[in-house]
Every structure is written in C-alpha cells, then in structure tokens.
Amino acid sequence: MIKKFDRSDRRFLTFPAVHPCEAISPATLLESLITLCRDICSFQSKFFATQKRIARETIRQIGILLIFFEEIRDRLPNLSHSVVLCFSELHISFQKILFLFEDCTREGSRLWILMKCHFVATQFRVLIRSVATALDVLPLGSIDLSCEIKELVELVAKQARKAKLEVDPDDESAMNRVILILNQFENRFEPDRSFIKRVIDYLEIRSWSECHSEIKFLDEVVSLECMDSNERELLLLSSLIGFMSYNRGALFETSEYHRDTDQTDGKCNLETLSCLSLEDFRCPISLELMIDPVTVSTGQTYDRPSIQKWLKSGNLLCPKTGEKLTNTELVPNSTLRKLIHQFCADNGISLAKSRKKNRDITRTIVAGSPVAAETVKFLADFLANRLYHGTDEQKNKAAFEIRLLAKSNIFNRSRLVESGTVPPLLELLDSTNPSIQEHAIAALLKLSKHSIGKKAIIENGGLNSILSVLKKGLKLESRQIAAATIFYLSSVHEYRKLIGGTPNAIPALVELIKEGTACGKKNAVVAIFGLLLYHANRHRVLEAETIPLLADILASSNKDELISDSLAVLSTLSESVEGSIAILQTPALPRVIGLFLRIFGIPRAGKEYCLVSNYLLSLCIKCGIDVVAVLAKDPSLITLLYSLLTDGTFHASKKACSLIKILHKFQETSSSGLTTSAVPQERYIHVG
C-alpha cells in the first residue's frame, strides 16, 4: 500500500515524503505514480508569482513521464525488482515536488516565496536531479515499450541532469528591491510609494484582500518559527509583516475590505470576554502560562524566566507599559501563583500541557524588528491624518485598519495611541453611518487594552460617547463591542467608579443582556462583573433588576461560559445581605440548585462547582433559615456535597464541608423543635 501523509500538519517548505511499502504491487505503485504526475501537471493552470520558468520546465518533464507510466499501465508488463525500486525513488521525488508546488502557489505566500527564492530554486534543483538519477539507473531495456517512449524518457533524464534551474533574474531583482525598501524603513526613511508598488505589481498583489492574505500567511509562519525560536527568521518575518501592513493601509484605497475581511474579531466581529480565563494568566512577554509569576517595580507581573531574559538583553523598560524600571528586583507574586494553580486544578488543566512553546520576546512594547517599528510609525501617522482630514470612506477604512493593527500587538496599540488616533475615533462614534460607527468602536476596543489607550479615551471625554453607542448604537454588533470596551475600561479602579456613577451606564448593560446575542449577553455580564469590583456599584446593579435576567440565563442558556460568568456575578452579589435578599425574591436559587445537580459528573466543571458552592454558602450566611430550609428539602443536594468532599477541588470541597455542617445543624435543631437556633451565623462559619 501507499501510505498517506496528513497535509494539514505539514510545515511550510518542508517535504515529508513517505516511502512506498516494500511489498507494494507494481500495479498499485504505478497507479500512485500516475496520480502524483497528474496532480503535479494540474498546476499548469495555477498562478506562480515567482519561480515561473522552473515550475513550467518541471511540469513539462513530469508530463512526459506521465505518458510513460500510462503506457506501462496499459500494457501491464511484468516489472523487475530493479524497476520497482527505481519507481519507488521517483514516487518519493514526486511527492516532494508536489509539496513544493503547493507551497509556491499557496494563498498569501507570494512575498515569502520571493524572499526564499534561492532556497526554493535549490529545492527544485535537488528534486529534478533526484528524478534524473532514478531515470539513469532505470533498466528501460527490461520494459516492453515503443522506442519513441523510451527515447522521450531518456531525453527527460538528459535534460534533468543538465538543467541549471537557477534563480530567475527577475525574482532576484524583485527580492533585492524588497531588501532595499526594508533598509529604508529601518533607517527611518519612508520609501517612495511608486517604488514599493513595483514590487507589489511584480507579485501581482492587486487588491486589499490579497495584501491582507499575505499578512495572515506571514503571521502563521511566525507562529511556527516561534516554536523553533529561529530569531533570524523571526526578524525578517516581522519586517515583512510591517511592510505588508503598511501597504495594506497606505496603498489600497478601495472599499473591498468590507467584503473580503476574514472577520478577525470572531463571529459577527465581536470581542468575547470572560470573568476569568486561562488567557488572564499568560505572561505578557512569552504568552506562556506563568509558572513562577514575579512583579517588577511598575506593578506589572511576568513569568520569571521571561522577564529575566528581557533584563539580561539590556532592556530597562517595563515590557508592557514602556515605563522605566526604577530597579530590577523581581518580587514573587505568591497570591497569583496560588490562583493560577487553583484555576488549573478547578478546570482540569495541566500546567505542563497548557504552556505554549516560547514565542518571540519582542511582541511586547518593543516591536518585532526595527523595520516593523518604523513601518507602524509611518502607517499610524498616515491613518491618524486620514481620520482627521479624509473623506468618510477614507475615515472608515482608517478605523478598520486601526482595528486590525491593534488586534494583538502591544507595540502597535501604543504607537497608534501616540499618533493621536483616539480623539478622531471618538468623534466617529457619532456618525450616522453604521459601518463607520462599528469600525470606530471596535478600534477603540482594541486600543483600550493598553493602559495609555484607556487613559486617552477617558481624558478625551470618550466615556459618554461609548455609553451612547452601548445604549443606542446603530448596529447591535456596535452595542456589544461597546460593552466589551466598558469591561476593559473597568479594569482601572478610578474608571470603575466613574462608569458606575454615570447615569444609565449599568442599566444600558442590563438592557443588552435582554436584547443581545449570546456574545452580547456575555460581554454585558462580564462588564457588570468588572464594575462589581467597586463595592458601591453593587446596589446599582441590584437596582437595575439584573438578578432575574441572570436567573433566566441559568435556565435557558446552553453556553457554558455565559453560565459561568452569570454565576460569578450572582456569587458576588450574594456576598451582601441586600444581594442575598434580592436573589431570594427571584427564581435564581432553585435554578442554581438545579444547575448544580445537572453539572454533577461533567468533566472540567470545577469552576462551576466552586461558584455554586460559594453562592449557596453566602445565601445561607446572609439569609439564614429561609435558604437552609429550601436546601435541606433536597436529599440529592446533600449527596452531591458529600461527593465534592472527595472528588471536588480544594475550594469546592471546603465550601461543601461548610454547607454540610449548616444543613446537619438545621436538621438536628429541626428534629428537636429548636429551629431558630439553626440559623447560620458568619461568626462560626469560616470560609477560606
């Protein structure tokens, strides 16, 4: 048999060919060779931005060999062992040639193939030489074929041996132009756009979407190179991403980005959030889960190995904020360390498996390369100018470009804020064009992830504009993105207080819980959770009649994360007497009990167990016998609580133990007629 290789796992420009089995029948081997030849010949109709001459010559030679193999199959001769061995070697070479063709024509790979033109040409040369070697030792005399076919095969072998297959001079010239452009950017000189356009035209990148595809592809290659910590390749890739991002933002003026974008914010262009997720515990430098979190003088926390590597490289700025470090002391953050371990235990996450391979350390406040830094600076200034002075369509596109640039790169966010993009983006929130308003609020959302972005939004009076979009945005998507922006702003204590004290801010979030999609409900719930961290906001959340809506989510939603976040809000509200009483006046309590029973036995439900246990315990403590009596009536609840003692996480089992004590005390006092003495009191219930 012919073993198959899973192409979906193959690294770019790698050629993991599989050798045919030793016992393979000649007929099976021939069929596989014919299939490979046809697959290679099918690339004749595909576009090669580079390596055109080599590809054309290779396809011609494989086409002749296809005739040869089909002639043999039609006659079905007895093939000698030597012939089968030669065919097996050809089979390996053909697999590799097919992989190389797939990579050369892959969507978005044109620029990278151009920059790797010497490597690619070498691979073609090696593979064609391997075909020539196999044909040289092929005993054609033992195969019953016409003289014409044999002569064609001998001609292919001769041409394959002599073919130079050097880099196309035009490819090399285009590659050198790219290098010159990158050098100009690195030297803080903005290249002439007509010169840049010559390269783009050579690669036949004619549209915004094709340019965007190049950036997406380069990002994918970066993630693979990061796994190997290939610093040289990473610097080049980062430079090329900056170069193509500049081209996408400054060279292409058409409005096709509305149609062709890949919806980079996820389904419906929305930002999904969570009260607490694994991403909250990743080091800002390496993006790995922090095993040994330490805090630096600016108050930011990093994984010890990553920040030590950063400091040893001579960097004396905080990687996340860009502030100068007053000292290099690393203070262990033991509280966060315990929280990380507890979160992983509650959710069944292995610390070892969840750690990603080390990523590029420069994906922080420092750009990935000097070229990337300068391209972003030029582009940020260009986009800021468009936001101030462009037409409506140009402003719309500028807002969308900012949305893309700020998506995942901290340096990009800081540079865009420094270029003054926040004030004009805030002005666009008042636009009567739904698309402009959506792109503007989405861009602000991305910028609000950076500390200086939050500050710029608030200091420029942006809170009221964002709340206006939250309440009456022209599109539901815009309202939901505004809720996510409120969540990020609420991460700052004084802004949390400011937002909560702004009239109708919390009611607008509650209204979104009623009207939003599952994503919108989640954003609103998480934003409310962020505001609850300021205690004075709790009564405002209660006044907005939030609890009945959260109870409805527990009863009707099938989204685990939305249920978890709703439980987190209910659990926080239940910590006050006022909140506990309000919860008892809704169906929330029986629904939480039902949820508790429903999730029992489900793997990785530790977070929900802990939230429900905390919620029920708070209600018992704050409201006493009214709650305890309801819980005591359900014998299955006691059974579940006992199970958590042995099978639950540390925190869930601890809270379950406290609940069991309360319920037993109630049953003892009820049977003796002293029901009033069974009311649980905070003074004897110790909750860790």
Secondary structure as the mmCIF struct_conf table of DSSP 4:
data_model
#
loop_
_struct_conf.conf_type_id
_struct_conf.id
_struct_conf.beg_label_comp_id
_struct_conf.beg_label_asym_id
_struct_conf.beg_label_seq_id
_struct_conf.end_label_comp_id
_struct_conf.end_label_asym_id
_struct_conf.end_label_seq_id
HELX_LH_PP_P HELX_LH_PP_P1 ILE A 2 LYS A 4
HELX_RH_3T_P HELX_RH_3T_P1 ARG A 7 ASP A 9
HELX_LH_PP_P HELX_LH_PP_P2 ARG A 10 ARG A 11
TURN_TY1_P TURN_TY1_P1 PHE A 12 LEU A 13
HELX_LH_PP_P HELX_LH_PP_P3 HIS A 19 CYS A 21
TURN_TY1_P TURN_TY1_P2 GLU A 22 ALA A 23
HELX_RH_AL_P HELX_RH_AL_P1 PRO A 26 CYS A 41
HELX_RH_3T_P HELX_RH_3T_P2 SER A 42 SER A 45
BEND BEND1 LYS A 46 LYS A 46
BEND BEND2 ALA A 49 THR A 50
HELX_RH_AL_P HELX_RH_AL_P2 LYS A 52 ARG A 75
HELX_RH_AL_P HELX_RH_AL_P3 HIS A 81 CYS A 104
TURN_TY1_P TURN_TY1_P3 THR A 105 THR A 105
BEND BEND3 ARG A 106 ARG A 106
TURN_TY1_P TURN_TY1_P4 GLU A 107 GLY A 108
HELX_RH_AL_P HELX_RH_AL_P4 ARG A 110 MET A 115
TURN_TY1_P TURN_TY1_P5 LYS A 116 LYS A 116
HELX_RH_AL_P HELX_RH_AL_P5 CYS A 117 VAL A 137
HELX_RH_3T_P HELX_RH_3T_P3 LEU A 140 SER A 142
BEND BEND4 ILE A 143 ILE A 143
HELX_RH_AL_P HELX_RH_AL_P6 CYS A 147 LYS A 162
HELX_LH_PP_P HELX_LH_PP_P4 GLU A 166 ASP A 168
HELX_RH_AL_P HELX_RH_AL_P7 PRO A 169 GLU A 186
TURN_TY1_P TURN_TY1_P6 ASN A 187 ARG A 188
HELX_LH_PP_P HELX_LH_PP_P5 GLU A 190 ASP A 192
HELX_RH_AL_P HELX_RH_AL_P8 ARG A 193 TYR A 202
TURN_TY1_P TURN_TY1_P7 LEU A 203 GLU A 204
BEND BEND5 SER A 207 SER A 207
HELX_RH_AL_P HELX_RH_AL_P9 TRP A 208 ASP A 228
TURN_TY1_P TURN_TY1_P8 SER A 229 SER A 229
HELX_RH_AL_P HELX_RH_AL_P10 GLU A 231 ALA A 250
TURN_TY1_P TURN_TY1_P9 LEU A 251 LEU A 251
BEND BEND6 SER A 255 SER A 255
TURN_TY1_P TURN_TY1_P10 GLU A 256 GLU A 256
HELX_RH_AL_P HELX_RH_AL_P11 TYR A 257 ASP A 260
TURN_TY1_P TURN_TY1_P11 THR A 264 ASP A 265
BEND BEND7 GLY A 266 GLY A 266
HELX_RH_3T_P HELX_RH_3T_P4 LYS A 267 ASN A 269
HELX_LH_PP_P HELX_LH_PP_P6 LEU A 270 THR A 272
BEND BEND8 CYS A 275 LEU A 276
HELX_RH_3T_P HELX_RH_3T_P5 LEU A 278 PHE A 281
STRN STRN1 ARG A 282 ARG A 282
TURN_TY1_P TURN_TY1_P12 PRO A 284 SER A 286
BEND BEND9 GLU A 288 GLU A 288
STRN STRN2 LEU A 289 LEU A 289
HELX_LH_PP_P HELX_LH_PP_P7 MET A 290 MET A 290
BEND BEND10 ILE A 291 ASP A 292
STRN STRN3 PRO A 293 THR A 295
TURN_TY1_P TURN_TY1_P13 SER A 297 THR A 298
BEND BEND11 GLY A 299 GLY A 299
STRN STRN4 THR A 301 ASP A 303
HELX_RH_AL_P HELX_RH_AL_P12 ARG A 304 LYS A 312
TURN_TY1_P TURN_TY1_P14 SER A 313 GLY A 314
STRN STRN5 LEU A 317 LEU A 317
TURN_TY1_P TURN_TY1_P15 PRO A 319 THR A 321
HELX_LH_PP_P HELX_LH_PP_P8 GLU A 323 GLU A 323
STRN STRN6 LYS A 324 LYS A 324
HELX_LH_PP_P HELX_LH_PP_P9 LEU A 325 LEU A 325
BEND BEND12 THR A 326 THR A 326
STRN STRN7 VAL A 331 PRO A 332
HELX_RH_AL_P HELX_RH_AL_P13 SER A 334 ASP A 346
TURN_TY1_P TURN_TY1_P16 ASN A 347 GLY A 348
HELX_RH_AL_P HELX_RH_AL_P14 LEU A 351 SER A 354
HELX_LH_PP_P HELX_LH_PP_P10 ARG A 355 ASN A 358
TURN_TY1_P TURN_TY1_P17 ILE A 361 THR A 362
BEND BEND13 ARG A 363 VAL A 366
BEND BEND14 GLY A 368 SER A 369
HELX_RH_AL_P HELX_RH_AL_P15 PRO A 370 HIS A 389
BEND BEND15 GLY A 390 GLY A 390
HELX_RH_AL_P HELX_RH_AL_P16 ASP A 392 LEU A 405
TURN_TY1_P TURN_TY1_P18 ALA A 406 ALA A 406
BEND BEND16 LYS A 407 SER A 408
HELX_RH_AL_P HELX_RH_AL_P17 ILE A 410 GLU A 418
TURN_TY1_P TURN_TY1_P19 SER A 419 GLY A 420
HELX_RH_AL_P HELX_RH_AL_P18 VAL A 422 LEU A 428
TURN_TY1_P TURN_TY1_P20 LEU A 429 ASP A 430
BEND BEND17 THR A 432 THR A 432
HELX_RH_AL_P HELX_RH_AL_P19 PRO A 434 LEU A 447
TURN_TY1_P TURN_TY1_P21 SER A 448 LYS A 449
BEND BEND18 HIS A 450 HIS A 450
HELX_RH_AL_P HELX_RH_AL_P20 SER A 451 GLU A 459
TURN_TY1_P TURN_TY1_P22 ASN A 460 GLY A 461
HELX_RH_AL_P HELX_RH_AL_P21 GLY A 462 LYS A 472
BEND BEND19 LEU A 474 LYS A 475
HELX_RH_AL_P HELX_RH_AL_P22 LEU A 476 LEU A 489
TURN_TY1_P TURN_TY1_P23 SER A 490 SER A 491
BEND BEND20 VAL A 492 VAL A 492
HELX_RH_AL_P HELX_RH_AL_P23 HIS A 493 GLY A 501
BEND BEND21 THR A 502 THR A 502
TURN_TY1_P TURN_TY1_P24 PRO A 503 ASN A 504
HELX_RH_AL_P HELX_RH_AL_P24 ALA A 505 GLU A 515
BEND BEND22 GLY A 516 GLY A 516
HELX_RH_AL_P HELX_RH_AL_P25 ALA A 518 LEU A 532
TURN_TY1_P TURN_TY1_P25 LEU A 533 LEU A 533
BEND BEND23 TYR A 534 TYR A 534
HELX_RH_3T_P HELX_RH_3T_P6 HIS A 535 ASN A 537
HELX_RH_AL_P HELX_RH_AL_P26 ARG A 538 GLU A 543
TURN_TY1_P TURN_TY1_P26 ALA A 544 GLU A 545
HELX_RH_AL_P HELX_RH_AL_P27 THR A 546 SER A 556
HELX_RH_AL_P HELX_RH_AL_P28 ASP A 560 LEU A 573
TURN_TY1_P TURN_TY1_P27 SER A 574 GLU A 575
BEND BEND24 SER A 576 SER A 576
HELX_RH_AL_P HELX_RH_AL_P29 VAL A 577 LEU A 584
TURN_TY1_P TURN_TY1_P28 GLN A 585 GLN A 585
BEND BEND25 THR A 586 THR A 586
TURN_TY1_P TURN_TY1_P29 PRO A 587 PRO A 587
HELX_RH_AL_P HELX_RH_AL_P30 ALA A 588 ILE A 599
TURN_TY1_P TURN_TY1_P30 PHE A 600 GLY A 601
TURN_TY1_P TURN_TY1_P31 PRO A 603 ARG A 604
HELX_RH_AL_P HELX_RH_AL_P31 GLY A 606 CYS A 623
TURN_TY1_P TURN_TY1_P32 GLY A 624 GLY A 624
HELX_RH_AL_P HELX_RH_AL_P32 ILE A 625 ALA A 632
TURN_TY1_P TURN_TY1_P33 LYS A 633 LYS A 633
HELX_RH_AL_P HELX_RH_AL_P33 PRO A 635 ASP A 647
BEND BEND26 GLY A 648 GLY A 648
HELX_RH_AL_P HELX_RH_AL_P34 PHE A 650 SER A 671
TURN_TY1_P TURN_TY1_P34 SER A 672 GLY A 673
HELX_RH_3T_P HELX_RH_3T_P7 THR A 675 ALA A 678
TURN_TY1_P TURN_TY1_P35 GLU A 682 TYR A 684
#
